[in-house]
């Protein structure tokens, strides 16, 4: 066993520090990144950032507000809907890439389009 | 010379067996593609016992052979990128710094991951792959330390044996 020298300890600690710091930095800067895309009757209604807390009133073709989407703490959920079953309100909070909330009666689809995660087809080792 | 060729053959066989073991037993650390890197023991020993040319030969041969036997074209490309970068870094540290063998191994582990991730960035054309970077650095340090300790122990014993044989 070679003797553990001070420079080795310093070298390895530096590498570890780089790793930890970049991990912390990444966690801080990428909190809840991504966007939700809202489509109404197959027409793109708009894109909204998950990073900003906001309320989006979704109007149908006639200009009436049918649904209200709330974005809070990096997650999006349907807060109000004027349809009788309110199923979309029960679909919970979405924030992962590709997750969707669908309101069939109003033809509203909300899906997360996330730039920060690439979608892998496969993983090689 | 004959002894050297035989020794290199043994080392290559050992590297292949390590690759085989790693393909059988996934040392899963929570990051896809992450491995313990047992083969690096052989590459390190080769670098310390013979030199960079021999280490390069073993490294390239084992990536190609292991790739054909247990992997696919992509795994060859990724292993090659990681293997070449880590060998370069380890050679430079071994040659120009006074760091101990396990520090060299840690640097090798980290740069192996870095090489793979750089290739992934280039192939996928998506720089967000870099978000694996911090995890892979930490993982590289940990596996590098384990491999380095092992290599260090083996090297101390093998060094004398090999020198006696060549005398």
Interface residues (C-beta under 8 A of the other chain):
Chain A: X1 X2 X3 X4 X5 X7 X8 X11 X12 X15 X16 X18 X19 X20 X22 X23 X25 X26 X30 X115 X116 X117 X118 X123 X124 X125
Chain B: X23 X26 X32 X33 X35 X71 X72 X74 X75 X78 X98 X99 X100 X101 X102 X103 X106 X107 X110 X124 X126 X128 X129 X131 X133 X134 X135 X137 X138 X140 X141 X145 X152 X153 X156
